[in-house]
């Protein structure tokens, strides 16, 4: 993840917007709460490798 996002200058603001879109998408698709929580936990574990600035 770190290598594939290096130099993209993804900010905290970009990250927050991504999380909002991901949340809205999972709600629109009616993904069960337990599965949403698992996805969010996984995605949050990647933040340090993705957010640069």
N, C-alpha and C positions, 0 to 999 in steps of 0.2 A: 504494500500500500504506500509506504513512504516514497519509494522510488517512482511509482506511477503518478504520484501527485506532486512530486518535487518541481518547484518553479512555477506552479499554477497560482501561487499567491492567494490561496483560499483563506479568507479572513473569518473572524468570529461571526461577523454579520452574515457572510455567505453560509457558514455552517448552520446558523440559526434558521435562515431561510430554507435551507435544505431539509432540516428537521420538520419545519412547518409543512412543507410539501409532502414529505414522507408520511407524516401523520394524517394529513388530509386524504392522501391516496389510500392508506390502509382503512380509514373510515369509509370512504366511498366504496371500497371493495368489500366492506363488512368483514374484515379480518378479525377473528376472535381476539379478545383482550389478551389472553395468555400468549398468543402468538405475536401480537404487537409488542408486548413487553420483551419477549425474547429478541425480536428484531431490533428494538431500540437499544437493549443492553449490548448487543453485538456491535451495532453502529457506533455507540458511544465509546466502546473499547478501541475504536479506530481513530478517534478524534486527534490524538497527538501525532499520528502519522499523516494526517490530512491537512489540518489547519497549520498554516505557516506564519501568518502575520496577525 
